[in-house]
Amino acid sequence: MTLTSPSALPGVAPAAGKQKLIEAALRLAARDGITLSSLGLRELAREAGLNHNTFYRHFRDSEALGQAAAESIAAQLMAGLKDVRRRAARHADATVGAVEYFLDFVSANPDVFAVGARELHSLASPMRGVLERVLETIARESVDQIAAQNLVPLQDREVLFEVSLDITRHLFSQALDVIDRPQERPRLTARLVRHIRRQFLGAIAAAAPRAHSR
């Protein structure tokens, strides 16, 4: 397939066109209840306000578009969570702040999480593996910062990773609740904070007998 040259699309910067396609894809998939791979390129381009040939200037296929969207959102989310932890004086502060930031992020990006939940739990979705890797990246980055700031008294980084990945998956699984029932956010916040603390406290307690037996 011949790619459309930039000169054929005046007034649309490459980065701007890419972002418009990502945002349009998420809107359409969320609105129609479909996966990203099911989107028609002409409909997608029309929703983005672009020539339909623009798609192939930025993406190989719909899976590449989905991966770019997932990685972009993950980068924004990780940057915000890092800032929360950096400013935390105690682990409790980091926990509450991280949950509040995550729920704010979900509320500001409902289409992202509606589509992400559908893709993550669909065996047929080519995006499932991409999203699993994104969740693992978020968990790994969390471990790096938790260990660097000594926020949790756990030395085993693999245990920290297991706990962080479980927490990350659980947070994402709860995203639809805050979108669907925003009035219940205080209760959801408290529940998520308790879940995170239980996970870390349980891992710390489990590690204690091993430490004493050495």
FENJOJO-V936000 format. One record per residue. N is the residue number from 1. RES is the residue in one small letter. PHI is phi in whole degrees, -180 to 180 (999 if undefined). Layout:
BEGIN
n:N res:RES phi:PHI
n:N res:RES phi:PHI
END
This chain:
BEGIN
n:1 res:m phi:999
n:2 res:t phi:-80
n:3 res:l phi:-79
n:4 res:t phi:-75
n:5 res:s phi:-76
n:6 res:p phi:-56
n:7 res:s phi:-66
n:8 res:a phi:-81
n:9 res:l phi:-127
n:10 res:p phi:-63
n:11 res:g phi:85
n:12 res:v phi:-116
n:13 res:a phi:-68
n:14 res:p phi:-52
n:15 res:a phi:-63
n:16 res:a phi:-66
n:17 res:g phi:-64
n:18 res:k phi:-62
n:19 res:q phi:-67
n:20 res:k phi:-62
n:21 res:l phi:-67
n:22 res:i phi:-62
n:23 res:e phi:-64
n:24 res:a phi:-66
n:25 res:a phi:-62
n:26 res:l phi:-66
n:27 res:r phi:-62
n:28 res:l phi:-66
n:29 res:a phi:-64
n:30 res:a phi:-68
n:31 res:r phi:-67
n:32 res:d phi:-95
n:33 res:g phi:66
n:34 res:i phi:-125
n:35 res:t phi:-85
n:36 res:l phi:-62
n:37 res:s phi:-69
n:38 res:s phi:-89
n:39 res:l phi:-70
n:40 res:g phi:-84
n:41 res:l phi:-66
n:42 res:r phi:-68
n:43 res:e phi:-65
n:44 res:l phi:-62
n:45 res:a phi:-63
n:46 res:r phi:-64
n:47 res:e phi:-64
n:48 res:a phi:-83
n:49 res:g phi:74
n:50 res:l phi:-128
n:51 res:n phi:-65
n:52 res:h phi:-64
n:53 res:n phi:-71
n:54 res:t phi:-60
n:55 res:f phi:-52
n:56 res:y phi:-78
n:57 res:r phi:-76
n:58 res:h phi:-114
n:59 res:f phi:-136
n:60 res:r phi:-71
n:61 res:d phi:-161
n:62 res:s phi:-66
n:63 res:e phi:-67
n:64 res:a phi:-65
n:65 res:l phi:-63
n:66 res:g phi:-61
n:67 res:q phi:-65
n:68 res:a phi:-63
n:69 res:a phi:-64
n:70 res:a phi:-63
n:71 res:e phi:-69
n:72 res:s phi:-66
n:73 res:i phi:-65
n:74 res:a phi:-61
n:75 res:a phi:-63
n:76 res:q phi:-64
n:77 res:l phi:-64
n:78 res:m phi:-64
n:79 res:a phi:-62
n:80 res:g phi:-66
n:81 res:l phi:-66
n:82 res:k phi:-61
n:83 res:d phi:-65
n:84 res:v phi:-60
n:85 res:r phi:-67
n:86 res:r phi:-62
n:87 res:r phi:-90
n:88 res:a phi:-80
n:89 res:a phi:-86
n:90 res:r phi:-134
n:91 res:h phi:-61
n:92 res:a phi:-59
n:93 res:d phi:-63
n:94 res:a phi:-64
n:95 res:t phi:-65
n:96 res:v phi:-63
n:97 res:g phi:-62
n:98 res:a phi:-66
n:99 res:v phi:-66
n:100 res:e phi:-62
n:101 res:y phi:-64
n:102 res:f phi:-60
n:103 res:l phi:-69
n:104 res:d phi:-62
n:105 res:f phi:-64
n:106 res:v phi:-62
n:107 res:s phi:-62
n:108 res:a phi:-82
n:109 res:n phi:-132
n:110 res:p phi:-61
n:111 res:d phi:-62
n:112 res:v phi:-57
n:113 res:f phi:-80
n:114 res:a phi:-64
n:115 res:v phi:-70
n:116 res:g phi:-60
n:117 res:a phi:-63
n:118 res:r phi:-66
n:119 res:e phi:-67
n:120 res:l phi:-67
n:121 res:h phi:-106
n:122 res:s phi:-108
n:123 res:l phi:-62
n:124 res:a phi:-85
n:125 res:s phi:-78
n:126 res:p phi:-69
n:127 res:m phi:-82
n:128 res:r phi:-60
n:129 res:g phi:-64
n:130 res:v phi:-61
n:131 res:l phi:-68
n:132 res:e phi:-61
n:133 res:r phi:-67
n:134 res:v phi:-65
n:135 res:l phi:-63
n:136 res:e phi:-66
n:137 res:t phi:-64
n:138 res:i phi:-60
n:139 res:a phi:-65
n:140 res:r phi:-63
n:141 res:e phi:-65
n:142 res:s phi:-62
n:143 res:v phi:-60
n:144 res:d phi:-57
n:145 res:q phi:-76
n:146 res:i phi:-60
n:147 res:a phi:-68
n:148 res:a phi:-64
n:149 res:q phi:-94
n:150 res:n phi:53
n:151 res:l phi:-78
n:152 res:v phi:-134
n:153 res:p phi:-77
n:154 res:l phi:-128
n:155 res:q phi:-93
n:156 res:d phi:-77
n:157 res:r phi:-70
n:158 res:e phi:-70
n:159 res:v phi:-65
n:160 res:l phi:-58
n:161 res:f phi:-66
n:162 res:e phi:-60
n:163 res:v phi:-66
n:164 res:s phi:-64
n:165 res:l phi:-68
n:166 res:d phi:-61
n:167 res:i phi:-65
n:168 res:t phi:-61
n:169 res:r phi:-62
n:170 res:h phi:-66
n:171 res:l phi:-58
n:172 res:f phi:-66
n:173 res:s phi:-68
n:174 res:q phi:-93
n:175 res:a phi:-59
n:176 res:l phi:-65
n:177 res:d phi:-64
n:178 res:v phi:-73
n:179 res:i phi:-73
n:180 res:d phi:-77
n:181 res:r phi:-133
n:182 res:p phi:-61
n:183 res:q phi:-68
n:184 res:e phi:-97
n:185 res:r phi:-58
n:186 res:p phi:-57
n:187 res:r phi:-67
n:188 res:l phi:-65
n:189 res:t phi:-58
n:190 res:a phi:-62
n:191 res:r phi:-66
n:192 res:l phi:-69
n:193 res:v phi:-61
n:194 res:r phi:-63
n:195 res:h phi:-62
n:196 res:i phi:-63
n:197 res:r phi:-65
n:198 res:r phi:-63
n:199 res:q phi:-62
n:200 res:f phi:-70
n:201 res:l phi:-64
n:202 res:g phi:-64
n:203 res:a phi:-66
n:204 res:i phi:-66
n:205 res:a phi:-64
n:206 res:a phi:-65
n:207 res:a phi:-78
n:208 res:a phi:-61
n:209 res:p phi:-60
n:210 res:r phi:-66
n:211 res:a phi:-66
n:212 res:h phi:-74
n:213 res:s phi:-81
n:214 res:r phi:-77
END
